[in-house]
Amino acid sequence: YEGFLTILEFPTGKCTLSNIYSALDKYPDTQLLIVDYLQLLQPPKKRKELRFDLSDLAIGLRGIAAEANIHCASAAQASRLSRNKRIVGAQYAAEDYGIFRVADIGIGMGQNEDDRSKKEVVFYIDKSRDSEKNSCERYFVDFKHMRFNYLREESVK
């Protein structure tokens, strides 16, 4: 995959939005930016509450993606209340709903005890600017190799 994928690694909490701008300048053919994950970036300005830091980062990443005309994806942590839930949506966003608010699409990954025993997960599309929302799909998951195999559509109940 040489030439198709560039991975940049930063110490936890040290990567800034400026680092991302610099990386995009260095790799101008970038089409997709994946940030693993939002909560590990250094906020542009340290605030008293983490939720404000996270909103600033989400807004900043969205701005970078718009300026560079690229797609940006990032995982964000769900709250403890999402544990053992099949459907995980915006109501389970940890720390700040603002990170979900500025996203073009929001997909939650849920798994109850029964799903876990079958090695399955449910992806719930809670928010989507340009496609269907409030839909679910069930996947077989191999977490060791991070592989997902589509099984079927799932009802939202």
C-alpha positions, -999 to 999 in steps of 0.1 A, spaced: 0 0 0 30 23 -2 19 57 -15 -17 51 -6 -16 53 32 5 75 54 4 70 92 16 97 115 20 89 151 22 114 180 27 109 217 -7 108 235 -21 143 240 7 160 220 -9 162 185 -24 197 178 -46 210 150 -15 228 138 3 194 134 -26 183 113 -24 214 91 13 207 86 8 171 78 -18 180 51 7 205 37 33 178 35 8 153 19 -14 175 -4 -30 145 -21 -47 135 11 -84 125 6 -92 111 41 -80 121 75 -85 96 103 -79 108 138 -75 81 164 -91 95 184 -105 130 191 -101 129 229 -63 123 225 -56 155 206 -43 186 224 -70 213 225 -62 246 209 -68 264 242 -71 246 276 -105 252 291 -118 246 326 -140 217 314 -131 189 291 -163 191 272 -154 226 259 -120 213 248 -136 185 229 -161 208 211 -132 231 201 -113 201 187 -143 188 168 -151 222 153 -114 227 144 -112 193 127 -143 200 107 -128 233 96 -95 217 86 -114 191 65 -135 218 48 -105 240 40 -86 210 26 -117 196 9 -112 162 24 -132 138 46 -123 135 82 -132 105 105 -126 101 142 -138 78 169 -151 92 201 -157 75 234 -192 67 246 -203 71 282 -205 42 307 -243 42 302 -237 27 267 -223 -5 282 -244 -36 271 -266 -15 249 -274 -27 214 -283 8 201 -257 34 209 -266 69 197 -258 106 205 -275 103 239 -244 82 250 -217 107 239 -191 109 266 -182 143 280 -197 165 253 -227 163 229 -210 191 209 -187 166 192 -217 148 178 -235 180 170 -208 192 145 -204 158 128 -219 151 93 -226 115 103 -228 98 137 -225 60 140 -227 42 173 -214 7 178 -234 -13 204 -231 -48 218 -252 -64 245 -242 -97 263 -260 -119 237 -242 -100 209 -209 -104 227 -213 -141 230 -219 -144 192 -191 -120 184 -215 -95 168 -220 -58 170 -247 -34 158 -238 -2 140 -265 25 145 -266 54 121 -280 81 144 -272 112 123 -265 116 87 -265 147 66 -268 131 32 -282 96 37 -307 76 57 -305 79 94 -320 59 123 -310 26 107 -290 -4 120 -268 -30 106 -255 -61 123 -219 -73 118 -198 -102 128 -167 -88 145 -131 -100 150 -117 -75 174 -83 -91 173 -78 -83 136 -104 -54 135 -124 -70 108 -162 -67 104 -184 -88 82 -219 -76 73 -247 -99 84 -280 -81 79 -301 -50 85 -314 -47 120 -346 -31 134 -343 -1 156 -362 -10 188 
